[in-house]
Amino acid sequence: MNPLTIRAGRKALDRIRTHGLDAADIALVPGAAGGPKGLGIAGLDRAIFGDWLPAKPRVRHLVGSSIGAWRFAAACCSDPAEVLARFAKGYSEQRYGAKPSARSVSDSARALLKDLFAGREAEILGHANYRLHILAVRGLGPLKRDSRYGTPMGFGLAALANAVGRRHLARFIERTVFHDRRERPPFMAVDRFDAFHTHAVALDVRNLNEALVATASIPIVLEGVADIPDAPLGTYWDGGIIDYHLHLPYQHAEGLVLYPHFTDRIVPGWLDKPMPWRRARGEWLDNVVLVAPSREYLAKMPHGKLPDRNDFKRYLHDYDARLKYWRFAISESDRLAEAFLAFAARPDPALVLPL
């Protein structure tokens, strides 16, 4: 049983067939939103950022929304494997009551980020090889400000608009890319590449933490983040609402895109999850190599899946059982790491499926 599924775009598969999978070729790494699912690939992250990529240093763009951005901030620390392990531990130990307020969940997120990154902002933003880019959305209309009634109404209307067509979601939110001030991500080579207006805001030590909170701020579940320094005025929300699995024009990257993912498919936006016809395809994915837990691997996990946010409700009255389950998922993810490193050492194109 191979614990890993590997899929590749047309150009990426050609490259693997002729040159193998060389870390020196990796120019960009995307990180999807997905909350606790990130724990399920923790070992893969430690292998990629702790050993594999550092062995072939070059400038690489790390682009994340929600937990993807948090993972990549950890990867930008000088001791990535250690901080990634601390992140997985801290995230898994979160604890909430039956109906936690948005304020309490936001406070918990801020406390975790403070514990991990306080005092390390310059280190993260000044990494010699990594360029950190954080995706969030800026609310429009009823989502312009966080309020007791306006936020649920605005998010509901946004969901209805998205159901009619993804482009209609642009009436309620705009993409914001908090980017490394030294260099924008390659997908911003063109001013506009989809229906969403995109703001570009340079990261610095004043706005890094707020951008990290904003990118994970699911409306209603967490508070929106207002008036982030250097960003356009307004309230900022979870980047996964637009960029859930980060379907972006990766063909502008000068090299391959390595995508450590929770699943073997790419869903454009968080609100697109129940719509199986909304799946990423086309030339944007030509240079992408996606690695994810295989279906056989998932079948042997508790509940047949990676950890997810529903586990907070599933184990509402049994914190110890949830923690045991999530720790098991973290531990098992070392098998994903072993499978990836084995493939990278001796790539077999026959194991690679089309993306």
Salt bridges, closest charged atoms under 4 A:
ASP14 OD1 - ARG17 NH1 3.79
ASP22 OD1 - LYS56 NZ 2.92
ASP25 OD2 - ARG15 NE 3.03
ASP45 OD2 - ARG71 NE 2.63
ASP79 OD1 - ARG120 NH2 2.63
GLU93 OE2 - LYS89 NZ 2.93
GLU93 OE2 - ARG327 NH2 3.29
ASP115 OD2 - ARG86 NH2 3.38
GLU123 OE2 - ARG120 NH2 2.78
GLU174 OE1 - ARG138 NH1 2.92
GLU174 OE1 - HIS199 NE2 2.58
ASP180 OD2 - ARG182 NH2 2.73
GLU183 OE2 - HIS61 NE2 3.58
GLU183 OE1 - ARG131 NE 3.77
ASP194 OD2 - ARG175 NH2 2.68
ASP204 OD2 - ARG181 NH2 3.60
ASP204 OD2 - ARG206 NH2 3.68
GLU210 OE2 - ARG110 NH1 2.68
GLU223 OE2 - ARG103 NE 2.66
ASP227 OD1 - ARG145 NH1 3.54
ASP230 OD2 - ARG206 NH2 2.72
ASP243 OD2 - ARG175 NE 2.81
ASP264 OD2 - ARG7 NH2 3.35
ASP272 OD2 - ARG166 NH1 3.43
ASP272 OD1 - ARG278 NH1 2.70
ASP286 OD2 - ARG10 NH2 3.05
ASP308 OD2 - LYS305 NZ 3.33
ASP311 OD1 - LYS305 NZ 2.97
ASP311 OD1 - ARG314 NE 3.49
GLU332 OE1 - ARG335 NE 3.12
ASP334 OD1 - ARG46 NH2 2.71
